[in-house]
């Protein structure tokens, strides 16, 4: 079998997890089926490259090996992030080569701030893309021609794909494996990797509870945990205000000021976030999941789920279990 070469780009000050996560995902295909992949490491020159955290990895091939030799033709190229990806020195070494060889590579994917290398090469011009949430503003300012999808886990355009920070590289890799080998193999790989569940690209870069915690002060610090323990209850503004030791009026005003959404919408987000987990982890019927998440009927649950995720609960379960 002629195996597809998956190239992993190395440079000084790369992020180790950006590279290791996708590497293990593609390598782990061999644990569940006959793998069509061969992983190779590419650097400006063959030899060692050191990550931000001190991990040293060896490049098997130099850029010129890939550029000039049909023997080393790549099917897929994975570009990690890290401080080096934003370095003018690293970009000047990599970007002219990447621009030249990109038409001959079936697909190129960046993880985290690896998007800066794609952008500097001109490969993201006019395309939707994402990166780590902490570098969204910088990427947008430096490369205004990108259609930035600031909150998405990954964006797959076919030839060019980008993903958000660190572990989202595994999510994107599972999607690329699914594109090649189908959802069943991708799900088996996710299970082998002990990934909690495969996340779709349109999902937020960080969870609903974490988003809430980053927006709010200590007055609301215990609210999310209490709500999650009481999702089956009729969660009113009055009950939430009482938990926080605030008047209803004061609670509502401060909640909206800090989160830019109403308490009702926040409760709905938590319920649907929990529903996604149950759909993947449990074999419960839809009406039982609706009840566990606090919906008065399975129809109300289905309508809310479709509004949020643009697919029905059963379709979500079939895709991500």
C-alpha positions in Angstrom: 0.0 0.0 0.0 1.3 3.4 -1.0 1.1 5.4 2.3 0.1 9.0 2.5 2.9 11.2 4.0 1.8 13.4 6.8 4.5 16.1 7.3 5.0 17.9 10.6 6.8 21.2 10.3 9.5 21.9 12.8 11.2 25.1 13.8 12.8 26.5 16.9 10.3 27.6 19.6 7.4 25.5 18.3 4.7 24.5 20.8 5.2 20.8 21.6 1.5 20.0 22.2 0.5 21.6 18.9 2.7 19.0 17.2 2.4 16.0 19.5 -1.4 16.0 19.6 -2.0 15.7 15.9 1.0 13.3 15.6 -0.5 10.9 18.1 -3.9 11.2 16.4 -2.6 10.2 13.0 -0.2 7.6 14.4 -3.1 6.0 16.5 -5.0 5.1 13.3 -2.7 2.1 13.2 -4.2 0.9 16.5 -7.7 0.6 15.1 -7.1 -0.3 11.4 -4.5 -0.7 8.7 -3.1 2.9 8.6 -2.7 4.7 5.3 -0.4 7.2 6.9 3.4 7.7 7.3 4.5 10.6 9.6 7.6 12.5 8.7 9.3 15.6 10.2 10.4 18.6 8.2 12.6 21.5 9.1 14.4 24.3 7.3 17.3 21.9 7.6 17.4 18.3 8.7 18.4 18.0 12.4 17.2 19.0 15.9 14.7 21.7 16.8 13.7 22.7 20.3 10.2 23.5 21.5 9.2 26.4 23.8 9.2 23.9 26.7 12.5 22.3 25.9 11.4 19.3 23.9 13.9 18.5 21.1 12.7 16.8 17.9 14.6 15.8 14.8 13.6 16.8 11.3 14.0 13.9 8.9 13.9 16.1 5.9 15.0 19.6 4.9 12.6 21.9 3.0 14.5 21.4 -0.2 14.0 17.6 0.1 10.3 18.0 -0.1 10.5 20.8 -2.7 12.6 18.9 -5.2 11.9 15.2 -4.6 8.8 13.3 -5.7 9.9 10.6 -3.3 9.0 12.9 -0.4 5.8 14.3 -1.8 3.4 15.3 1.0 -0.3 14.5 1.2 -0.8 16.6 4.3 1.3 19.2 6.2 0.7 20.1 9.8 2.1 23.5 11.1 2.3 23.9 14.8 2.2 27.2 16.7 4.4 28.6 19.4 6.5 31.7 19.7 8.6 30.7 16.6 5.5 30.8 14.4 5.3 34.5 15.0 9.1 35.1 14.6 10.1 37.1 11.4 13.2 34.9 11.3 11.3 31.7 11.2 8.7 33.1 8.8 11.3 34.2 6.4 12.8 30.7 6.3 9.4 28.9 5.9 6.9 31.1 4.1 8.5 31.4 0.6 8.9 27.6 0.5 5.4 27.0 1.8 3.9 29.4 -0.8 5.8 27.6 -3.6 5.0 24.0 -2.6 1.4 24.5 -1.4 -0.3 23.7 -4.7 1.3 20.3 -4.7 0.2 19.4 -1.2 -3.4 18.1 -0.9 -4.1 19.8 2.4 -2.3 22.1 4.9 -3.4 22.5 8.4 -2.2 24.9 11.2 -2.6 24.5 14.9 -2.9 27.5 17.2 -0.6 30.3 16.1 0.6 28.2 13.2 -2.0 30.3 11.4 0.5 33.2 11.4 2.8 31.1 9.1 -0.1 30.4 6.7 -1.1 34.0 6.8 2.4 35.3 6.1 2.6 32.9 3.2 -0.6 34.4 1.7 -2.5 31.1 2.0 -5.3 32.5 4.2 -6.1 35.5 2.1 -9.9 35.7 1.7 -10.5 32.5 3.6 -12.3 31.9 6.9 -9.8 30.9 9.6 -9.2 30.7 13.4 -6.4 30.7 15.9 -5.9 30.6 19.6 -8.3 33.1 21.3 -5.4 35.0 22.9 -3.9 35.9 19.4 -7.1 36.6 17.5 -6.7 40.4 17.7 -3.1 40.3 16.6 -3.8 38.0 13.7 -6.7 40.2 12.6 -4.6 43.4 12.7 -1.6 41.9 10.9 -3.6 40.1 8.2 -6.9 42.0 7.6 -7.8 39.9 4.5 -8.5 36.9 6.6 -12.2 36.1 7.4 -11.4 35.4 11.1 -13.8 33.1 13.0 -12.7 34.1 16.4 -14.5 31.6 18.6 -14.4 28.4 16.6 -12.4 25.3 17.4 -11.3 24.7 13.8 -12.2 25.8 10.3 -11.8 23.3 7.5 -11.7 24.8 4.0 -10.6 21.5 2.3 -7.1 22.5 1.0 -6.4 24.8 4.0 -7.5 24.2 7.6 -6.8 26.1 10.8 -7.5 25.3 14.5 -7.6 27.1 17.8 -5.2 26.7 20.7 -3.2 23.6 21.7 -5.5 20.6 22.1 -7.9 21.7 19.4 -5.2 20.3 17.0 -6.5 16.9 18.1 -10.0 17.9 17.2 -9.0 19.0 13.8 -6.8 15.9 13.2 -9.8 13.7 14.0 -11.8 15.7 11.5 -9.1 15.1 8.8 -9.0 11.4 9.7 -12.8 11.3 9.4 -12.6 13.0 5.9 -10.2 10.3 4.8 -11.5 7.1 6.6 -15.0 7.9 7.8 -16.6 8.7 11.1 -16.4 5.2 12.5 -12.6 5.1 12.3 -12.3 8.6 13.6 -14.4 7.8 16.6 -12.4 4.7 17.3 -9.2 6.8 17.2 -10.8 9.3 19.6 -11.7 6.5 22.0 -8.1 5.1 21.8 -6.8 8.5 22.6 -9.2 8.7 25.6 -10.7 11.9 24.2 -13.9 12.8 26.1 -15.8 13.3 22.9 -15.1 14.5 19.4 -15.9 18.2 19.1 -17.2 19.8 16.0 -15.4 22.8 14.5 -18.2 25.3 15.3 -18.1 24.6 19.0 -16.6 27.3 21.2 -12.9 27.3 22.0 -13.7 27.0 25.7 -16.6 25.6 27.6 -19.7 27.5 28.7 -18.8 27.4 32.4 -15.3 28.6 31.7 -16.5 31.4 29.5 -18.8 32.5 32.3 -16.0 32.4 34.9 -13.7 34.5 32.7 -16.4 37.2 32.4 -17.7 37.5 36.0 -16.5 38.5 39.4 -16.6 36.7 42.8 -20.2 37.5 43.4 -21.0 34.8 40.8 -18.2 32.4 41.5 -20.3 29.5 42.9 -23.3 30.1 40.6 -22.4 27.8 37.7 -21.7 24.8 40.0 -25.0 25.3 41.8 -26.9 25.6 38.5 -25.4 22.4 37.1 -26.5 20.6 40.2 -30.0 21.9 39.8 -30.6 21.8 36.1 -33.8 19.8 36.5 -35.3 22.6 38.7 -37.2 25.6 37.4 -34.3 28.0 37.6 -35.6 31.5 38.0 -33.9 34.8 38.5 -35.3 34.7 42.0 -33.7 31.4 42.9 -30.3 32.4 41.3 -30.4 35.8 43.1 -31.1 34.1 46.4 -28.2 31.7 45.9 -25.8 34.7 45.3 -27.3 36.6 48.2 -28.5 39.4 46.0 -31.8 41.1 45.2 -33.4 40.1 42.0 -33.0 43.5 40.5 -29.4 43.8 41.5 -28.6 40.3 40.4 -30.1 40.7 36.9 -28.5 44.1 36.3 -25.0 42.9 37.3 -25.4 39.6 35.5 -26.3 41.2 32.2 -23.6 43.9 32.6 -20.9 41.3 33.0 -22.0 38.5 30.6 -23.8 40.5 27.9 -26.6 37.9 28.1 -29.7 37.2 30.2 -29.8 34.6 32.9 -32.3 32.7 30.9 -30.0 32.4 27.9 -27.2 31.4 30.2 -29.2 28.6 31.7 -30.2 27.4 28.3 -26.5 27.3 27.2 -25.6 25.2 30.2 -28.5 22.8 29.6 -27.6 22.3 26.0 -23.9 21.9 26.8 -24.8 19.2 29.3 -27.2 17.6 26.7 -24.3 17.3 24.2 -22.3 15.3 26.8 -25.3 13.0 27.6 -25.9 12.4 23.9 -22.4 11.1 23.5 -21.9 9.3 26.8 -25.3 7.8 27.4 -27.7 5.6 25.4 -30.7 7.3 27.1 -33.7 8.1 24.9 -34.2 11.7 23.9 -37.0 12.3 26.4 -34.9 11.2 29.3 -32.0 13.5 28.2 -34.5 16.4 27.9 -35.8 15.7 31.4 -32.3 15.5 32.9 -31.4 18.8 31.3 -34.5 20.5 32.7 -36.7 20.8 29.6 -40.5 20.4 30.1 -40.8 18.3 26.9 -38.7 16.5 24.4 -40.1 18.8 21.6 -38.9 21.9 23.5 -35.5 20.3 23.9 -35.2 19.4 20.2 -36.1 22.9 19.1 -33.6 24.5 21.4 -30.9 22.0 20.4 -31.4 22.7 16.7 -31.3 26.5 17.2 -28.0 26.1 19.0 -26.1 23.4 17.0 -27.9 23.4 13.7 -28.6 19.7 13.9 -31.1 17.5 15.7 -30.1 15.6 18.9 -30.2 12.2 17.2 -28.0 13.4 14.3 -25.5 14.8 16.8 -25.4 11.5 18.6 -24.9 9.5 15.4 -22.0 11.8 14.4 -20.1 12.1 17.6 -20.7 8.9 19.6 
